[in-house]
Amino acid sequence: MTGLRAWSRTVLGVRAVMLVAGAGALLGAGWGGGFPLVGVVLGALGLAAAGIRPGGLGPAVVIGGAAGAWVARYGGDPASAAGTVLLALGLAVHHQAAGLAAALPPRARVDRAIVVRFARHGGLVLAAAAVVAVVALLLAHPAGSSSLELLGVVAVVVAVVVPVLLSRPGPREPGAG
C-alpha cells in the first residue's frame, strides 16, 4: 500500500463505504455472540484483507463469513424480515463498493460519471431485491419445506441476476474507442 496521503479522496471514500457496509453486515449477521461469532471473526479478517486489496479474496470472505454467521445464528428458525433485508443491503453495498475499489488505482482521479454509473447499477440491484422482498412478504407463509425454500432462493437469484445482466452494456468491437 502506498502512502494514504497520496490516495485520491474518491478512492478513500469508496474503500470506506466498502469497509463500513461489510462491518455492518458482519455485525448484523452475528449479533448476539455464540457460535455465529466464528463467522464474524473470519469475515472481519476478510474485511481487513479487502481494505488492503479489494480485488482479492477479502470481499468474498466477508460475504461468506456473514452468510455463515447468519446460518449459525438462525439455522432452521425464521429470521426477522428487517434483519434479513438489512444484511442483504449491507452485503450488496459491500460487494458493489469492492468491485469499484478493485478497479481504481490508489491515486486515480475518478470521473464523476463512473461513480454515478456504479451507484445506478447498485441501485438497480437493490431495487430488484426490494421488489423480490416485498413480493415474498406479501405472499402467504406456506409450511416449511426444504425444496420450497430452495426454489425461493433460486427465484430470488434469477430475479436479481436477470435485470443486472440486462443493464450491462453490450460487447465492444475491437478498435472501438
Backbone as CSV, one residue per row, in Angstrom:
resi,resn,N_x,N_y,N_z,CA_x,CA_y,CA_z,C_x,C_y,C_z
1,MET,0.847,-1.181,0.000,0.000,0.000,0.000,0.886,1.236,0.000
2,THR,0.606,2.123,-0.916,1.329,3.377,-0.950,0.804,4.274,0.165
3,GLY,1.485,5.369,0.431,1.057,6.282,1.485,-0.365,6.764,1.264
4,LEU,-1.180,6.729,2.308,-2.589,7.093,2.181,-2.767,8.557,1.788
5,ARG,-1.817,9.390,2.096,-1.939,10.813,1.746,-1.926,11.019,0.241
6,ALA,-1.300,10.106,-0.478,-1.230,10.237,-1.937,-2.500,9.715,-2.613
7,TRP,-3.349,9.012,-1.879,-4.556,8.439,-2.459,-5.585,9.532,-2.717
8,SER,-6.383,9.347,-3.752,-7.436,10.317,-4.041,-8.583,10.149,-3.044
9,ARG,-9.330,11.233,-2.861,-10.461,11.190,-1.925,-11.532,10.216,-2.390
10,THR,-11.717,10.100,-3.685,-12.723,9.172,-4.201,-12.369,7.734,-3.855
11,VAL,-11.113,7.368,-4.030,-10.671,6.007,-3.723,-10.839,5.730,-2.229
12,LEU,-10.454,6.690,-1.402,-10.617,6.518,0.043,-12.096,6.412,0.419
13,GLY,-12.935,7.206,-0.228,-14.366,7.159,0.050,-14.991,5.830,-0.337
14,VAL,-14.618,5.315,-1.499,-15.157,4.027,-1.953,-14.718,2.910,-1.003
15,ARG,-13.456,2.941,-0.606,-12.986,1.907,0.331,-13.653,2.047,1.691
16,ALA,-13.904,3.283,2.125,-14.592,3.485,3.408,-16.012,2.932,3.341
17,VAL,-16.717,3.176,2.240,-18.066,2.628,2.072,-18.014,1.106,2.099
18,MET,-17.034,0.524,1.414,-16.877,-0.929,1.386,-16.665,-1.482,2.797
19,LEU,-15.787,-0.833,3.564,-15.477,-1.317,4.904,-16.661,-1.149,5.858
20,VAL,-17.333,-0.016,5.798,-18.470,0.226,6.689,-19.622,-0.733,6.368
21,ALA,-19.919,-0.920,5.086,-21.001,-1.836,4.702,-20.674,-3.269,5.102
22,GLY,-19.425,-3.691,4.892,-19.025,-5.043,5.289,-19.087,-5.237,6.796
23,ALA,-18.612,-4.248,7.546,-18.653,-4.346,9.009,-20.091,-4.376,9.508
24,GLY,-20.949,-3.563,8.915,-22.356,-3.573,9.312,-23.024,-4.905,9.038
25,ALA,-22.723,-5.493,7.885,-23.293,-6.802,7.558,-22.802,-7.869,8.524
26,LEU,-21.516,-7.822,8.851,-20.978,-8.822,9.795,-21.587,-8.670,11.179
27,LEU,-21.708,-7.436,11.639,-22.311,-7.223,12.955,-23.771,-7.646,12.974
28,GLY,-24.491,-7.332,11.914,-25.892,-7.725,11.844,-26.080,-9.230,11.774
29,ALA,-25.163,-9.905,11.109,-25.289,-11.357,10.949,-24.966,-12.104,12.230
30,GLY,-24.008,-11.608,12.996,-23.568,-12.358,14.169,-23.881,-11.708,15.495
31,TRP,-24.775,-10.705,15.492,-25.107,-10.005,16.728,-25.659,-10.991,17.753
32,GLY,-25.129,-10.972,18.942,-25.603,-11.853,19.994,-24.563,-12.866,20.433
33,GLY,-23.435,-12.934,19.750,-22.345,-13.814,20.171,-22.638,-15.276,19.911
34,GLY,-21.922,-16.142,20.634,-22.075,-17.571,20.460,-21.342,-18.068,19.227
35,PHE,-21.834,-19.166,18.667,-21.185,-19.789,17.515,-21.131,-18.891,16.280
36,PRO,-22.144,-18.032,16.036,-22.045,-17.145,14.866,-20.817,-16.229,14.899
37,LEU,-20.251,-16.055,16.075,-19.079,-15.197,16.202,-17.907,-15.720,15.378
38,VAL,-17.850,-17.035,15.144,-16.784,-17.612,14.319,-16.861,-17.035,12.902
39,GLY,-18.060,-16.986,12.331,-18.235,-16.405,11.009,-17.898,-14.929,10.982
40,VAL,-18.238,-14.235,12.058,-17.941,-12.803,12.138,-16.434,-12.573,12.183
41,VAL,-15.716,-13.381,12.967,-14.257,-13.225,13.062,-13.598,-13.523,11.719
42,LEU,-14.026,-14.597,11.061,-13.481,-14.904,9.736,-13.800,-13.782,8.747
43,GLY,-15.025,-13.277,8.808,-15.408,-12.171,7.936,-14.613,-10.912,8.232
44,ALA,-14.303,-10.666,9.501,-13.505,-9.488,9.864,-12.092,-9.596,9.304
45,LEU,-11.540,-10.803,9.311,-10.226,-10.991,8.685,-10.304,-10.712,7.179
46,GLY,-11.391,-11.176,6.559,-11.601,-10.885,5.144,-11.797,-9.396,4.893
47,LEU,-12.437,-8.715,5.837,-12.653,-7.281,5.700,-11.329,-6.525,5.749
48,ALA,-10.433,-6.961,6.631,-9.102,-6.342,6.684,-8.363,-6.574,5.364
49,ALA,-8.461,-7.783,4.837,-7.812,-8.085,3.562,-8.446,-7.285,2.425
50,ALA,-9.772,-7.101,2.478,-10.458,-6.325,1.442,-10.037,-4.864,1.482
51,GLY,-9.787,-4.342,2.665,-9.338,-2.960,2.783,-7.977,-2.756,2.151
52,ILE,-7.135,-3.766,2.248,-5.789,-3.687,1.681,-5.817,-3.964,0.179
53,ARG,-6.541,-5.010,-0.202,-6.573,-5.424,-1.617,-8.000,-5.827,-1.992
54,PRO,-8.816,-4.863,-2.391,-10.224,-5.167,-2.670,-10.448,-6.097,-3.866
55,GLY,-9.440,-6.267,-4.709,-9.569,-7.169,-5.849,-9.242,-8.604,-5.502
56,GLY,-8.863,-8.865,-4.256,-8.510,-10.217,-3.832,-9.716,-10.986,-3.310
57,LEU,-9.444,-11.955,-2.449,-10.496,-12.801,-1.899,-11.200,-12.194,-0.689
58,GLY,-10.690,-11.084,-0.167,-11.252,-10.480,1.033,-12.744,-10.236,0.975
59,PRO,-13.266,-9.573,-0.069,-14.710,-9.338,-0.118,-15.536,-10.629,-0.122
60,ALA,-15.043,-11.657,-0.774,-15.760,-12.938,-0.776,-15.757,-13.573,0.608
61,VAL,-14.659,-13.416,1.345,-14.589,-13.951,2.702,-15.573,-13.209,3.611
62,VAL,-15.721,-11.897,3.399,-16.694,-11.122,4.177,-18.097,-11.665,3.927
63,ILE,-18.442,-11.859,2.671,-19.778,-12.350,2.330,-19.982,-13.758,2.882
64,GLY,-18.974,-14.614,2.730,-19.076,-15.975,3.279,-19.160,-15.985,4.790
65,GLY,-18.378,-15.127,5.452,-18.424,-15.041,6.915,-19.777,-14.567,7.405
66,ALA,-20.342,-13.559,6.739,-21.662,-13.059,7.126,-22.733,-14.125,6.896
67,ALA,-22.646,-14.813,5.762,-23.624,-15.872,5.479,-23.496,-17.010,6.489
68,GLY,-22.258,-17.402,6.816,-22.051,-18.457,7.808,-22.559,-18.059,9.182
69,ALA,-22.309,-16.811,9.578,-22.798,-16.332,10.876,-24.319,-16.294,10.893
70,TRP,-24.916,-15.894,9.780,-26.376,-15.826,9.697,-26.995,-17.221,9.825
71,VAL,-26.416,-18.179,9.108,-26.932,-19.554,9.180,-26.721,-20.131,10.578
72,ALA,-25.552,-19.877,11.184,-25.300,-20.382,12.538,-26.225,-19.718,13.548
73,ARG,-26.574,-18.483,13.308,-27.442,-17.755,14.243,-28.879,-18.248,14.177
74,TYR,-29.390,-18.440,12.964,-30.801,-18.778,12.818,-31.050,-20.248,12.485
75,GLY,-30.130,-20.889,11.785,-30.346,-22.289,11.418,-31.656,-22.452,10.671
76,GLY,-32.528,-23.283,11.196,-33.827,-23.515,10.576,-34.915,-22.603,11.100
77,ASP,-34.600,-21.769,12.097,-35.594,-20.853,12.657,-35.790,-19.660,11.725
78,PRO,-36.976,-19.091,11.754,-37.199,-17.928,10.881,-36.429,-16.696,11.389
79,ALA,-35.837,-15.989,10.472,-35.126,-14.751,10.800,-36.074,-13.577,10.603
80,SER,-35.785,-12.467,11.244,-36.630,-11.288,11.085,-36.484,-10.748,9.666
81,ALA,-37.569,-10.256,9.126,-37.544,-9.714,7.769,-36.657,-8.474,7.702
82,ALA,-36.762,-7.604,8.690,-35.954,-6.377,8.692,-34.467,-6.705,8.770
83,GLY,-34.101,-7.644,9.634,-32.696,-8.041,9.753,-32.165,-8.658,8.477
84,THR,-32.986,-9.446,7.820,-32.585,-10.072,6.568,-32.374,-9.028,5.479
85,VAL,-33.284,-8.063,5.408,-33.167,-7.012,4.393,-31.930,-6.153,4.668
86,LEU,-31.680,-5.814,5.930,-30.504,-5.008,6.257,-29.205,-5.760,5.956
87,LEU,-29.184,-7.057,6.245,-27.999,-7.860,5.917,-27.777,-7.876,4.406
88,ALA,-28.831,-8.100,3.656,-28.712,-8.118,2.192,-28.248,-6.765,1.664
89,LEU,-28.762,-5.692,2.245,-28.355,-4.352,1.829,-26.865,-4.133,2.101
90,GLY,-26.420,-4.493,3.297,-25.004,-4.329,3.637,-24.095,-5.131,2.731
91,LEU,-24.474,-6.366,2.445,-23.644,-7.208,1.587,-23.650,-6.716,0.140
92,ALA,-24.793,-6.239,-0.334,-24.856,-5.730,-1.709,-24.002,-4.473,-1.865
93,VAL,-24.086,-3.564,-0.887,-23.285,-2.341,-0.961,-21.798,-2.676,-0.830
94,HIS,-21.472,-3.599,0.073,-20.070,-4.026,0.232,-19.542,-4.606,-1.083
95,HIS,-20.319,-5.472,-1.697,-19.897,-6.114,-2.942,-19.718,-5.085,-4.058
96,GLN,-20.665,-4.173,-4.187,-20.592,-3.158,-5.239,-19.386,-2.239,-5.017
97,ALA,-19.168,-1.800,-3.775,-18.033,-0.923,-3.480,-16.708,-1.653,-3.673
98,ALA,-16.665,-2.942,-3.338,-15.432,-3.710,-3.529,-15.098,-3.816,-5.012
99,GLY,-16.113,-3.990,-5.851,-15.872,-4.046,-7.290,-15.295,-2.748,-7.827
100,LEU,-15.832,-1.625,-7.368,-15.314,-0.338,-7.814,-13.928,-0.075,-7.231
101,ALA,-13.735,-0.406,-5.957,-12.430,-0.194,-5.321,-11.349,-1.032,-6.001
102,ALA,-11.704,-2.227,-6.440,-10.728,-3.093,-7.113,-10.317,-2.521,-8.465
103,ALA,-11.210,-1.785,-9.082,-10.920,-1.247,-10.412,-10.153,0.074,-10.367
104,LEU,-10.100,0.706,-9.200,-9.470,2.023,-9.096,-8.063,1.938,-8.529
105,PRO,-7.068,2.458,-9.237,-5.740,2.567,-8.638,-5.790,3.606,-7.510
106,PRO,-4.925,3.475,-6.498,-4.992,4.368,-5.337,-4.928,5.857,-5.659
107,ARG,-4.206,6.238,-6.681,-4.056,7.661,-6.984,-4.983,8.130,-8.103
108,ALA,-5.958,7.317,-8.433,-6.851,7.630,-9.552,-7.682,8.874,-9.267
109,ARG,-7.799,9.693,-10.262,-8.746,10.801,-10.233,-9.941,10.318,-11.038
110,VAL,-11.027,10.089,-10.370,-12.162,9.406,-10.979,-13.166,10.416,-11.525
111,ASP,-13.585,10.174,-12.750,-14.635,10.980,-13.356,-15.940,10.698,-12.612
112,ARG,-16.679,11.735,-12.343,-17.933,11.610,-11.603,-18.895,10.633,-12.294
113,ALA,-18.866,10.572,-13.596,-19.773,9.691,-14.343,-19.548,8.222,-13.991
114,ILE,-18.325,7.846,-13.694,-18.034,6.454,-13.330,-18.678,6.114,-11.992
115,VAL,-18.530,7.004,-11.035,-19.123,6.762,-9.720,-20.649,6.730,-9.828
116,VAL,-21.216,7.630,-10.628,-22.668,7.653,-10.822,-23.128,6.360,-11.490
117,ARG,-22.373,5.870,-12.452,-22.739,4.625,-13.134,-22.743,3.448,-12.156
118,PHE,-21.728,3.369,-11.305,-21.693,2.299,-10.317,-22.834,2.439,-9.315
119,ALA,-23.148,3.662,-8.930,-24.252,3.882,-7.995,-25.583,3.487,-8.627
120,ARG,-25.774,3.820,-9.897,-27.001,3.421,-10.590,-27.117,1.909,-10.682
121,HIS,-26.019,1.262,-11.000,-26.024,-0.204,-11.090,-26.381,-0.806,-9.735
122,GLY,-25.766,-0.288,-8.685,-26.086,-0.769,-7.345,-27.535,-0.499,-6.984
123,GLY,-28.044,0.658,-7.375,-29.448,0.973,-7.122,-30.386,0.029,-7.848
124,LEU,-30.022,-0.350,-9.077,-30.834,-1.303,-9.837,-30.876,-2.653,-9.130
125,VAL,-29.741,-3.102,-8.659,-29.685,-4.380,-7.936,-30.533,-4.305,-6.665
126,LEU,-30.382,-3.226,-5.908,-31.141,-3.088,-4.665,-32.638,-2.947,-4.935
127,ALA,-33.007,-2.247,-6.004,-34.424,-2.111,-6.338,-35.025,-3.465,-6.712
128,ALA,-34.288,-4.241,-7.494,-34.781,-5.573,-7.856,-34.914,-6.456,-6.622
129,ALA,-33.942,-6.366,-5.728,-34.014,-7.151,-4.491,-35.176,-6.691,-3.625
130,ALA,-35.442,-5.392,-3.595,-36.554,-4.872,-2.804,-37.890,-5.378,-3.343
131,VAL,-38.024,-5.429,-4.668,-39.259,-5.944,-5.264,-39.458,-7.403,-4.860
132,VAL,-38.393,-8.183,-4.929,-38.490,-9.596,-4.545,-38.844,-9.714,-3.061
133,ALA,-38.249,-8.872,-2.215,-38.535,-8.922,-0.776,-39.991,-8.567,-0.494
134,VAL,-40.509,-7.548,-1.163,-41.903,-7.151,-0.955,-42.842,-8.270,-1.397
135,VAL,-42.555,-8.862,-2.538,-43.392,-9.968,-3.013,-43.344,-11.124,-2.020
136,ALA,-42.158,-11.420,-1.510,-42.031,-12.521,-0.549,-42.796,-12.234,0.736
137,LEU,-42.790,-10.985,1.190,-43.511,-10.634,2.416,-45.026,-10.631,2.209
138,LEU,-45.466,-10.320,0.995,-46.901,-10.268,0.722,-47.513,-11.645,0.514
139,LEU,-46.697,-12.599,0.100,-47.208,-13.948,-0.128,-47.522,-14.610,1.204
140,ALA,-48.454,-15.518,1.178,-48.780,-16.278,2.382,-47.584,-17.130,2.772
141,HIS,-47.444,-17.391,4.036,-46.330,-18.197,4.535,-46.715,-19.675,4.481
142,PRO,-46.246,-20.399,3.450,-46.565,-21.830,3.372,-45.779,-22.607,4.432
143,ALA,-46.199,-23.820,4.649,-45.487,-24.679,5.602,-44.045,-24.853,5.143
144,GLY,-43.145,-24.961,6.097,-41.726,-25.081,5.780,-41.422,-26.303,4.941
145,SER,-40.630,-26.118,3.913,-40.244,-27.208,3.035,-38.887,-26.860,2.454
146,SER,-37.946,-27.775,2.542,-36.605,-27.521,2.019,-36.633,-27.259,0.525
147,SER,-37.389,-28.040,-0.205,-37.429,-27.849,-1.652,-38.100,-26.525,-2.005
148,LEU,-39.109,-26.119,-1.233,-39.766,-24.841,-1.478,-38.821,-23.683,-1.171
149,GLU,-38.058,-23.806,-0.107,-37.090,-22.766,0.225,-35.994,-22.677,-0.834
150,LEU,-35.518,-23.817,-1.319,-34.511,-23.821,-2.377,-35.064,-23.176,-3.642
151,LEU,-36.302,-23.491,-3.976,-36.946,-22.875,-5.134,-37.056,-21.362,-4.944
152,GLY,-37.364,-20.925,-3.731,-37.432,-19.493,-3.439,-36.090,-18.811,-3.602
153,VAL,-35.027,-19.452,-3.150,-33.682,-18.884,-3.300,-33.316,-18.778,-4.774
154,VAL,-33.613,-19.815,-5.552,-33.328,-19.779,-6.985,-34.127,-18.657,-7.647
155,ALA,-35.389,-18.480,-7.257,-36.219,-17.422,-7.833,-35.653,-16.043,-7.511
156,VAL,-35.169,-15.858,-6.296,-34.577,-14.572,-5.915,-33.315,-14.312,-6.727
157,VAL,-32.474,-15.320,-6.860,-31.241,-15.155,-7.634,-31.568,-14.790,-9.076
158,VAL,-32.512,-15.476,-9.678,-32.893,-15.186,-11.062,-33.486,-13.784,-11.161
159,ALA,-34.333,-13.408,-10.195,-34.974,-12.094,-10.234,-33.972,-10.958,-10.079
160,VAL,-32.860,-11.209,-9.433,-31.853,-10.169,-9.259,-30.826,-10.211,-10.396
161,VAL,-30.448,-11.392,-10.837,-29.397,-11.515,-11.855,-29.877,-11.050,-13.226
162,VAL,-31.098,-11.363,-13.600,-31.582,-11.013,-14.937,-31.560,-9.503,-15.177
163,PRO,-32.111,-8.659,-14.280,-32.021,-7.208,-14.548,-30.579,-6.698,-14.564
164,VAL,-29.733,-7.284,-13.743,-28.332,-6.857,-13.730,-27.670,-7.183,-15.063
165,LEU,-27.896,-8.381,-15.567,-27.313,-8.759,-16.853,-27.891,-7.921,-17.989
166,LEU,-29.153,-7.590,-17.902,-29.769,-6.767,-18.941,-29.267,-5.330,-18.902
167,SER,-28.771,-4.879,-17.752,-28.295,-3.498,-17.632,-26.859,-3.334,-18.117
168,ARG,-26.179,-4.429,-18.354,-24.778,-4.356,-18.790,-24.696,-3.932,-20.241
169,PRO,-23.700,-3.121,-20.567,-23.544,-2.737,-21.972,-23.082,-3.935,-22.793
170,GLY,-23.416,-3.904,-24.079,-23.027,-4.991,-24.977,-21.533,-5.004,-25.226
171,PRO,-21.036,-6.041,-25.882,-19.600,-6.133,-26.163,-19.177,-5.047,-27.138
172,ARG,-17.982,-4.578,-26.938,-17.426,-3.549,-27.822,-16.694,-4.226,-28.966
173,GLU,-16.702,-3.552,-30.103,-15.971,-4.069,-31.238,-14.501,-3.736,-31.068
174,PRO,-13.604,-4.620,-31.518,-12.168,-4.321,-31.408,-11.836,-3.015,-32.118
175,GLY,-11.010,-2.223,-31.479,-10.581,-0.963,-32.061,-11.513,0.190,-31.790
176,ALA,-12.684,-0.094,-31.161,-13.612,0.992,-30.851,-13.101,1.737,-29.627
177,GLY,-13.120,3.019,-29.629,-12.561,3.829,-28.554,-13.541,4.102,-27.546
